[in-house]
Amino acid sequence: MDNKSQRFQKVPVAELDPEVRKNNFQEVCLGYTKAEAIKEAQRCLQCKVARCRKGCPVAIDIPKFIHGLANENFKEAIESLWEDTSLPAICGRVCPQEKQCEKNCVLTNRGDSVSIGKLERFAADYAREQGWRLEGKKPANGHKVAIVGGGPGGLTCAGELVKEGFEVHVFEALQRLGGVLIYGIPSFRLPDDVVEAEVENLKALGVHFETNVIIGRTVTIDQLKEEGFEAFFVSSGAGLPKFLNIPGENLNGVFSANEFLTRANLMRANDQNYDTPIKLGKKVSVIGGGNVAMDAARVAKRLGSDVTIVYRRDQDSLPARAEEVHHAIEEGIHFAYLTNPKEILGNDQGWVEAMKCIKMELGQADASGRRRPSPIEGSEFILETDSVIMALGTSPNPLIAMTTEGLETEDWGGIVVEEMGQTSREEVFAGGDAVTGAATVILAMSSGKIGAQGIKNYLLKE
């Protein structure tokens, strides 16, 4: 293959064999080697008008960090990344680049985009292996900020503010930091040690972390204000699961994806040495078609079940990342498309034994731009299953809004914010799933950057 042809084809990245990985929780994608990363980085055209950067929710200077990799200056690459993101190893793994930065790459006019996500991951992993730390902190400015929630939005906001000289305290309800990065995303997509290393970077920079603190229960925002905190960023996520409200959802063997993934990830239910088992059946049905549905299905597969994803639209309408769908298919996950549950059926002991479903057809497009599914009369059938996992999205927990006077929320529970993340309480800012409902990690990170700028403007009167 000549050099011109190579310009339009990605350097492939190694992955664990599906027959091996479906039986363990090791990371599926093995990442680029040094030589592969350099070769892939040299495909970048270094466009003067970087369309790729316009597609990045956190506005990473993509040509700049790739330039460092292409010239084997890995320190330049990671330092460039750290200017725009505190969590590059996470971004490089779970961000849907194919729908954002890579979608805008000019090379897609002739072939494959540059593998921006895989290069970001390489730069971050190389820096971790070398022991390099996030740097560039301004002198203390005397202002004290509280971050509610240690997930991607909260960690991003904390990183941005601490670099600007703010005293930053992060309050996390659970015993481990990372939020959905730890308890929601399985380790075969995002290993715990990667998240922990990013958190350690923030600790080394000066961020204070307190776990097992439930804002609204352990302490309120108003009480923290009395302790000297001048501004707040609420990024408490959306942990309240949604259900279909069909008969049989209260049977034993019905899980929300939140509960299922938390038990498997945070409480080590996949490890026989931990006393937090998951009683799964031989046949598991996962309802939904997003990334959480793929995660739940692939975890259930690794726990020994035969798994079917039940989705009411067709394959082309799946909202999950194409990479995750591809990996699920490789690992032997079944898909029941154009299918919707009507009732979960149980036995005399109250356990799931089957699910009544109906076939669907796609009609006109709805507000999301996707064709609206509708049931086909008389097409009901019984799907044999003994466990059901609902992966239908989540909404914010109302606790913080209930305990914070004057905090305006939407009817469905999301916190109302202005352009820079400011809420109806001028000193309180918010972002992530607590504002939007369930969304992507990178959008939560984007809101963390915006909220940090809003807090900076507010406290420094800029």
Secondary structure as the mmCIF struct_conf table of DSSP 4:
data_model
#
loop_
_struct_conf.conf_type_id
_struct_conf.id
_struct_conf.beg_label_comp_id
_struct_conf.beg_label_asym_id
_struct_conf.beg_label_seq_id
_struct_conf.end_label_comp_id
_struct_conf.end_label_asym_id
_struct_conf.end_label_seq_id
HELX_RH_AL_P HELX_RH_AL_P1 ASN A 3 ARG A 7
TURN_TY1_P TURN_TY1_P1 PHE A 8 PHE A 8
BEND BEND1 GLN A 9 GLN A 9
HELX_LH_PP_P HELX_LH_PP_P1 LYS A 10 PRO A 12
STRN STRN1 ALA A 14 GLU A 15
HELX_RH_AL_P HELX_RH_AL_P2 PRO A 18 ARG A 21
TURN_TY1_P TURN_TY1_P2 LYS A 22 ASN A 23
BEND BEND2 ASN A 24 ASN A 24
BEND BEND3 GLN A 26 GLN A 26
BEND BEND4 VAL A 28 VAL A 28
STRN STRN2 CYS A 29 GLY A 31
HELX_RH_AL_P HELX_RH_AL_P3 LYS A 34 ALA A 41
TURN_TY1_P TURN_TY1_P3 GLN A 42 ARG A 43
BEND BEND5 LYS A 48 VAL A 49
HELX_RH_AL_P HELX_RH_AL_P4 ARG A 51 LYS A 54
TURN_TY1_P TURN_TY1_P4 GLY A 55 GLY A 55
TURN_TY1_P TURN_TY1_P5 PRO A 57 VAL A 58
HELX_RH_AL_P HELX_RH_AL_P5 ILE A 62 ALA A 70
TURN_TY1_P TURN_TY1_P6 ASN A 71 GLU A 72
HELX_RH_AL_P HELX_RH_AL_P6 PHE A 74 ASP A 84
BEND BEND6 SER A 86 SER A 86
HELX_RH_AL_P HELX_RH_AL_P7 PRO A 88 VAL A 94
BEND BEND7 CYS A 95 CYS A 95
HELX_RH_3T_P HELX_RH_3T_P1 GLN A 97 LYS A 99
TURN_TY1_P TURN_TY1_P7 GLN A 100 GLN A 100
HELX_RH_AL_P HELX_RH_AL_P8 CYS A 101 ASN A 104
HELX_RH_3T_P HELX_RH_3T_P2 VAL A 106 ASN A 109
TURN_TY1_P TURN_TY1_P8 ARG A 110 ARG A 110
BEND BEND8 GLY A 111 GLY A 111
HELX_LH_PP_P HELX_LH_PP_P2 ASP A 112 VAL A 114
HELX_RH_AL_P HELX_RH_AL_P9 ILE A 116 GLN A 130
TURN_TY1_P TURN_TY1_P9 GLY A 131 GLY A 131
HELX_LH_PP_P HELX_LH_PP_P3 LYS A 137 ALA A 140
BEND BEND9 GLY A 142 GLY A 142
STRN STRN3 LYS A 144 VAL A 148
BEND BEND10 GLY A 151 GLY A 151
HELX_RH_AL_P HELX_RH_AL_P10 PRO A 152 LYS A 163
TURN_TY1_P TURN_TY1_P10 GLU A 164 GLY A 165
STRN STRN4 GLU A 167 PHE A 171
BEND BEND11 ALA A 173 ARG A 176
TURN_TY1_P TURN_TY1_P11 LEU A 177 GLY A 179
HELX_RH_AL_P HELX_RH_AL_P11 VAL A 180 TYR A 183
TURN_TY1_P TURN_TY1_P12 GLY A 184 GLY A 184
BEND BEND12 ILE A 185 ILE A 185
TURN_TY1_P TURN_TY1_P13 SER A 187 ARG A 189
BEND BEND13 LEU A 190 LEU A 190
HELX_RH_AL_P HELX_RH_AL_P12 ASP A 192 LEU A 205
TURN_TY1_P TURN_TY1_P14 GLY A 206 GLY A 206
STRN STRN5 HIS A 208 GLU A 210
BEND BEND14 ASN A 212 ASN A 212
STRN STRN6 ILE A 215 ILE A 215
TURN_TY1_P TURN_TY1_P15 GLY A 216 THR A 218
STRN STRN7 VAL A 219 VAL A 219
HELX_RH_AL_P HELX_RH_AL_P13 ILE A 221 GLU A 226
TURN_TY1_P TURN_TY1_P16 GLU A 227 GLY A 228
STRN STRN8 ALA A 231 VAL A 234
STRN STRN9 LEU A 240 PRO A 241
TURN_TY1_P TURN_TY1_P17 PRO A 247 ASN A 250
BEND BEND15 LEU A 251 LEU A 251
STRN STRN10 ASN A 252 ASN A 252
TURN_TY1_P TURN_TY1_P18 GLY A 253 GLY A 253
STRN STRN11 VAL A 254 SER A 256
HELX_RH_AL_P HELX_RH_AL_P14 ALA A 257 ASN A 265
TURN_TY1_P TURN_TY1_P19 LEU A 266 LEU A 266
BEND BEND16 MET A 267 MET A 267
TURN_TY1_P TURN_TY1_P20 ALA A 269 ASN A 270
BEND BEND17 ASP A 271 ASP A 271
TURN_TY1_P TURN_TY1_P21 GLN A 272 ASN A 273
BEND BEND18 TYR A 274 ASP A 275
BEND BEND19 LYS A 282 LYS A 282
STRN STRN12 LYS A 283 ILE A 287
BEND BEND20 GLY A 290 GLY A 290
HELX_RH_AL_P HELX_RH_AL_P15 ASN A 291 ARG A 302
TURN_TY1_P TURN_TY1_P22 LEU A 303 GLY A 304
STRN STRN13 ASP A 306 VAL A 310
BEND BEND21 ARG A 312 ARG A 313
HELX_RH_3T_P HELX_RH_3T_P3 GLN A 315 SER A 317
BEND BEND22 ALA A 320 ALA A 320
HELX_RH_AL_P HELX_RH_AL_P16 ALA A 322 GLU A 330
TURN_TY1_P TURN_TY1_P23 GLU A 331 GLY A 332
STRN STRN14 HIS A 334 ALA A 336
BEND BEND23 LEU A 338 LEU A 338
STRN STRN15 THR A 339 GLY A 346
TURN_TY1_P TURN_TY1_P24 ASP A 348 GLN A 349
BEND BEND24 GLY A 350 GLY A 350
STRN STRN16 TRP A 351 TRP A 351
STRN STRN17 VAL A 352 ALA A 365
TURN_TY1_P TURN_TY1_P25 ALA A 367 SER A 368
BEND BEND25 GLY A 369 ARG A 370
STRN STRN18 ARG A 371 PRO A 375
HELX_LH_PP_P HELX_LH_PP_P4 ILE A 376 ILE A 376
TURN_TY1_P TURN_TY1_P26 GLU A 377 GLY A 378
STRN STRN19 PHE A 381 GLU A 384
BEND BEND26 ASP A 386 ASP A 386
STRN STRN20 SER A 387 MET A 390
BEND BEND27 LEU A 392 LEU A 392
STRN STRN21 THR A 394 SER A 395
TURN_TY1_P TURN_TY1_P27 PRO A 398 PRO A 398
HELX_RH_AL_P HELX_RH_AL_P17 LEU A 399 THR A 403
BEND BEND28 THR A 404 THR A 404
TURN_TY1_P TURN_TY1_P28 GLU A 405 GLY A 406
STRN STRN22 THR A 409 THR A 409
TURN_TY1_P TURN_TY1_P29 ASP A 411 TRP A 412
BEND BEND29 GLY A 413 GLY A 413
HELX_LH_PP_P HELX_LH_PP_P5 GLY A 414 GLY A 414
STRN STRN23 ILE A 415 ILE A 415
HELX_LH_PP_P HELX_LH_PP_P6 VAL A 416 VAL A 416
TURN_TY1_P TURN_TY1_P30 GLU A 419 MET A 420
BEND BEND30 GLY A 421 GLY A 421
STRN STRN24 GLN A 422 GLN A 422
BEND BEND31 SER A 424 ARG A 425
TURN_TY1_P TURN_TY1_P31 GLU A 426 GLU A 427
STRN STRN25 VAL A 428 ALA A 430
TURN_TY1_P TURN_TY1_P32 GLY A 432 GLY A 432
HELX_RH_AL_P HELX_RH_AL_P18 ASP A 433 THR A 436
BEND BEND32 GLY A 437 ALA A 438
HELX_RH_AL_P HELX_RH_AL_P19 VAL A 441 LEU A 460
TURN_TY1_P TURN_TY1_P33 LYS A 461 LYS A 461
#
